[in-house]
Amino acid sequence: MDRDELLNELRDIETQLRASDVIQFVKQQAVSLRAQFAADLATLSASIGVIENAQLADIASRLDALSGALKDGIKDLQESLDALDRTIDVFTSIGTVVGLAAKVAGLAAG
């Protein structure tokens, strides 16, 4: 997965997570899950910003090493979003993708 594909995937996920049906669903969850969702979404947005502004040429090999895991995490998240009734899976997948995106952002900012 190259930089453009990664950013497109992360942007698509961010857009899906900000969709009104997802927001309405999250609003119905426990306070702790809502807080975790908000924190993860903020981290994802910040990570996208860092990646967009970073010069990734120096970390291309590190990104390549993480791209498989990112791709798997994104696929898992998309499957979870397709079935919102699996709340735990959605939040677990979000955490995985956000964690990996934050790691890439950290490498880019590095």
C-alpha atoms as one frame of an Amber mdcrd trajectory, in Angstrom:
protein
   0.000   0.000   0.000   1.555   3.314  -1.016   1.112   6.684   0.698  -1.794
   7.785  -1.470  -3.662   4.513  -0.967  -3.065   4.675   2.786  -4.326   8.247
   3.015  -7.349   7.456   0.845  -8.233   4.446   3.006  -7.813   6.410   6.239
  -9.832   9.339   4.861 -12.591   6.946   3.751 -12.695   5.416   7.223 -12.778
   8.847   8.835 -15.683   9.843   6.568 -17.567   6.645   7.403 -16.976   7.138
  11.113 -18.367  10.679  10.873 -21.516   9.532   9.046 -24.747  10.439  10.791
 -25.832   6.806  11.241 -22.554   5.916  12.950 -22.701   9.019  15.155 -26.298
   8.238  16.125 -25.299   4.649  16.911 -22.358   5.776  19.049 -24.549   8.277
  20.920 -26.635   5.327  22.120 -23.616   3.567  23.634 -22.200   3.794  27.141
 -20.282   6.931  28.060 -16.977   5.054  28.159 -17.468   3.733  24.604 -18.493
   7.176  23.357 -15.392   8.674  24.934 -13.164   5.989  23.413 -14.775   6.492
  20.002 -14.231  10.266  20.210 -10.618   9.825  21.300  -9.913   7.289  18.557
 -11.553   9.492  15.926  -9.511  12.489  17.080  -6.313  10.429  16.963  -7.191
   9.152  13.497  -7.850  12.700  12.261  -4.609  13.968  13.775  -2.679  11.044
  12.310  -4.107  11.734   8.857  -3.000  15.355   9.204   0.528  14.363  10.202
   0.806  11.868   7.363  -0.553  14.404   4.859   2.039  16.983   5.917   4.996
  14.662   6.381   7.738  13.917   3.946   7.352  10.139   3.735  10.324   9.527
   1.449  12.614   8.807   4.409  10.250   6.297   5.995   8.996   4.492   2.893
  10.537   1.190   3.966   8.917   1.456   7.426   5.563   2.264   5.857   5.956
  -0.744   3.579   6.580  -2.901   6.641   3.362  -1.632   8.254   1.198  -1.530
   5.132   0.101  -5.157   5.394  -1.018  -4.692   8.975  -2.726  -1.412   8.084
  -4.481  -3.011   5.144  -5.661  -5.890   7.354  -6.835  -3.450  10.019  -8.695
  -1.351   7.473 -10.349  -4.453   6.014 -11.397  -5.601   9.485 -12.777  -2.160
  10.271 -14.758  -2.026   7.037 -16.301  -5.433   7.744 -17.218  -4.281  11.237
 -18.771  -1.076   9.943 -20.915  -3.142   7.597 -22.463  -4.761  10.663 -22.850
  -2.046  13.301 -24.525  -4.481  15.669 -21.061  -5.899  16.437 -20.103  -2.931
  18.620 -17.075  -4.528  20.239 -15.568  -5.455  16.853 -15.978  -1.899  15.575
 -14.134  -0.374  18.527 -11.415  -3.034  18.477 -10.799  -2.489  14.769 -10.806
   1.293  15.188  -8.214   0.953  17.908  -6.029  -1.240  15.700  -6.152   1.113
  12.718  -5.722   4.226  14.856  -2.798   2.667  16.681  -1.080   1.750  13.437
  -1.843   5.131  11.873  -0.460   6.866  14.964   2.668   4.717  14.678   3.103
   5.749  11.025   2.459   9.372  11.997   5.029   9.079  14.749   7.548   7.722
  12.271   6.728  10.529   9.870   7.082  13.171  12.572  10.093  11.384  13.920
